Amino acid sequence: MSNLIYATVTASVSELKKNPMGTVSAGEGQTVAILNRNAPAFYCVPAGAYEALIDRLEDMELNAIADARAGEPVVKVALDEL
């Protein structure tokens, strides 16, 4: 069975156990796919890449909310009324 691997760098679980930080560093800031018996078991995602991913997901959620509200009527409110 073939698997898609969403990383350019891969390492085995054994390599990760021997040198965790070296394995993550091998990705040079990118995600590292950890393989178990030549199938992806999980991904090591550096903090910066994870934070960027979360920011992008939040932006997508906010865009979906804005798109859903696009057809609603506009209600004008004065600051004094708040």
C-alpha positions in Angstrom: 0.0 0.0 0.0 1.4 3.4 -1.0 1.2 6.5 1.2 1.4 10.2 0.4 4.1 11.8 2.4 3.6 15.6 3.0 7.2 16.4 3.8 10.5 16.6 1.8 12.5 15.1 4.7 11.8 11.7 6.3 13.2 9.8 9.3 12.5 6.6 11.0 11.2 6.2 14.5 14.6 4.7 15.4 16.4 7.8 14.1 14.1 10.0 16.1 14.7 8.1 19.3 18.5 8.3 18.8 18.6 12.0 18.1 15.3 13.9 18.4 16.7 17.4 18.0 19.0 16.3 15.2 16.1 14.7 13.4 14.0 17.9 13.6 17.0 20.1 12.6 17.4 18.0 9.5 14.1 19.5 8.2 15.7 22.9 8.3 12.6 24.6 9.6 10.2 22.4 7.6 8.1 19.4 8.6 9.8 16.0 9.0 7.7 12.9 8.3 8.5 10.1 10.8 8.1 6.7 9.3 7.3 3.4 10.9 7.8 0.4 8.6 8.1 2.8 5.7 4.6 4.4 6.3 4.1 7.8 7.8 3.4 7.5 11.5 3.3 11.2 12.4 4.9 14.5 11.4 7.4 16.6 13.4 6.3 20.2 12.8 8.6 23.0 14.0 6.9 25.6 16.3 7.1 28.4 13.6 5.5 26.2 11.0 2.8 25.1 13.4 2.0 28.7 14.4 1.8 29.7 10.8 -0.6 26.8 10.1 -2.8 27.8 13.0 -2.9 31.4 11.9 -3.9 30.4 8.4 -6.7 28.1 9.7 -8.0 31.0 11.8 -7.9 33.3 8.8 -9.8 30.7 6.7 -12.5 30.4 9.5 -12.9 34.2 9.7 -13.1 34.4 5.9 -15.9 31.8 5.9 -17.8 33.8 8.5 -17.4 37.0 6.5 -18.5 35.3 3.3 -21.6 33.9 5.1 -22.5 37.4 6.3 -21.9 39.1 3.0 -25.5 39.2 2.0 -26.9 40.4 5.3 -28.2 44.0 5.6 -25.9 46.7 7.0 -26.9 48.1 10.3 -25.5 51.6 11.0 -24.6 52.2 14.6 -23.2 55.4 16.2 -20.3 55.0 18.7 -22.5 56.8 21.3 -25.0 54.0 21.1 -22.5 51.4 22.1 
